[in-house]
Amino acid sequence: MNNMIYDLILGFRSKPSNLTEVLEDLGFRVDQTTPSGLTKLLSKLGFELDQTTRTRYTWFDRSHGEVGLQIDYIDRLDGDERGLLELEPNLVAKATFIGRDGKNDYELETQKKVMEFLRNNYNGVIYDPKERTEVKEIRLDPLGCIRSRPKAYGVYHK
């Protein structure tokens, strides 16, 4: 199995009601949907809570892909979310884009396009939790790594 290397987070200012439909149009499929662990535990103890749901979307193109792409969508933000709420306190949901070792150029370019498409269509914020800053621009460098800043800072490495 490939190792997770890094992630970027897309924060949503309002919950995207048609995210599954939009991602399916982009070639993703719903891999699994589960309530969060804390929600399950507290509901077993008798607490009534608003349900937090995690949905995992996956994408793999047999013609071009090596390891595929993965997005985890969570319909709620709890706590500080690794500094995301400091940056933008009005966010209500997030999608984590997961990088895996072995991605090829086609997958990197596809992931970049999906991140930018979702950010633009949902007025979202792409956030780098390692640097604790908003990512304004995502570009591929000559080596095929996604860069989030003008300097040679790699978000994903091949």
C-alpha positions as a printed Julia matrix, in Angstrom:
158×3 Matrix{Float64}:
   0.0    0.0     0.0
   1.21   3.5    -0.78
   1.98   5.88    2.04
   0.09   9.11    2.62
   2.56  11.93    2.16
   0.68  15.17    2.68
  -2.72  16.74    2.49
  -4.35  20.02    1.63
  -7.72  20.98    3.05
 -10.54  22.74    1.22
 -12.75  24.6     3.66
 -16.36  25.34    2.71
 -18.22  28.49    3.82
 -21.52  26.67    3.29
 -22.24  22.95    2.98
 -22.22  21.86   -0.67
 -25.51  20.05   -1.12
 -24.55  18.59   -4.5
 -20.92  17.64   -3.86
 -21.45  13.96   -4.61
 -23.09  14.76   -7.94
 -20.32  17.23   -8.87
 -17.55  14.79   -7.96
 -19.26  11.96   -9.83
 -19.32  14.21  -12.91
 -15.54  14.6   -12.43
 -15.07  10.81  -12.39
 -15.06  10.15   -8.63
 -17.14   7.54   -6.89
 -18.34   7.31   -3.29
 -16.08   4.8    -1.59
 -17.66   4.9     1.85
 -19.81   7.08    4.08
 -19.58   6.78    7.84
 -20.56   8.81   10.88
 -17.57  10.14   12.8
 -16.2    7.96   15.6
 -17.07  10.45   18.34
 -20.63  10.75   17.06
 -21.03   6.96   17.08
 -19.62   6.68   20.6
 -21.74   9.47   22.08
 -24.9    8.2    20.41
 -24.28   4.77   22.01
 -24.11   6.57   25.37
 -27.52   8.11   24.76
 -26.58  11.59   23.54
 -28.57  13.09   20.67
 -26.21  14.92   18.35
 -26.19  16.46   14.94
 -24.71  13.72   12.81
 -21.25  14.39   11.4
 -20.66  12.36    8.28
 -17.41  11.5     6.55
 -17.63  10.59    2.88
 -14.63   9.21    1.03
 -14.47   9.79   -2.71
 -12.0    7.96   -4.9
 -10.89   8.37   -8.5
  -8.82   6.04  -10.64
  -8.3    6.14  -14.4
  -7.02   2.76  -15.63
  -5.56   4.35  -18.74
  -3.52   7.02  -16.95
  -3.53   6.35  -13.21
  -0.96   4.77  -10.94
  -2.44   5.13   -7.45
  -5.58   7.23   -7.95
  -6.9   10.16   -5.94
  -8.77  10.4    -2.68
 -10.89  13.1    -1.07
 -12.36  12.85    2.43
 -15.34  15.17    2.95
 -16.54  15.92    6.49
 -19.77  17.88    6.83
 -18.75  19.71    9.99
 -15.75  21.44   11.56
 -14.98  20.76   15.21
 -12.28  22.45   17.25
  -9.45  24.36   15.64
  -8.99  22.01   12.66
  -5.21  22.48   12.65
  -5.44  26.28   12.37
  -8.01  26.38    9.56
 -10.61  28.18   11.67
  -8.01  30.77   12.72
  -7.58  31.62    9.07
 -11.28  31.56    8.18
 -13.71  31.28   11.13
 -16.84  31.01    8.95
 -16.11  27.57    7.53
 -18.67  24.81    8.15
 -17.25  21.76    6.34
 -14.0   20.51    4.85
 -12.57  18.21    2.21
  -9.1   16.76    2.68
  -7.12  15.94   -0.46
  -4.81  13.07    0.3
  -1.49  12.64   -1.42
  -0.05   9.19   -1.92
   3.41   8.09   -2.86
   3.65   7.08   -6.5
   1.26   9.58   -8.09
   2.1   10.28  -11.7
   1.89  13.59  -13.57
  -1.62  12.89  -14.85
  -2.92  12.27  -11.33
  -1.17  15.37   -9.97
  -2.62  17.53  -12.72
  -6.09  16.02  -12.18
  -5.9   16.63   -8.43
  -4.82  20.23   -8.99
  -7.76  20.81  -11.37
 -10.27  19.24   -8.95
  -9.01  21.33   -5.99
  -9.21  24.55   -7.98
 -12.59  23.65   -9.49
 -14.15  22.94   -6.09
 -12.58  26.04   -4.52
 -13.89  28.26   -7.31
 -17.37  26.71   -7.52
 -18.0   26.64   -3.78
 -16.16  29.83   -2.8
 -13.86  27.7    -0.66
 -10.45  28.14    0.92
  -7.57  25.79    0.15
  -5.47  25.51    3.29
  -2.02  24.09    3.93
  -2.09  22.73    7.53
   1.68  22.33    7.65
   2.32  26.01    6.9
  -1.0   27.12    8.45
  -1.75  29.41    5.51
  -4.19  29.71    2.64
  -2.94  28.37   -0.69
  -3.66  31.0    -3.33
  -2.01  29.25   -6.26
  -1.32  25.62   -7.01
   1.12  24.92   -9.8
   3.11  21.98  -11.05
   6.85  22.53  -11.17
   9.09  21.04  -13.88
   9.57  17.93  -11.73
   5.81  17.32  -11.58
   5.37  18.22   -7.91
   2.46  20.39   -6.83
   3.74  23.67   -5.45
   1.59  26.01   -3.4
   3.91  29.0    -3.35
   6.22  30.75   -5.79
   9.25  29.37   -3.94
  10.2   25.74   -4.38
   7.97  24.42   -1.63
   6.52  21.0    -2.4
   3.1   20.06   -1.19
   3.17  16.66   -2.83
   6.32  14.82   -3.81
   6.52  12.01   -6.3
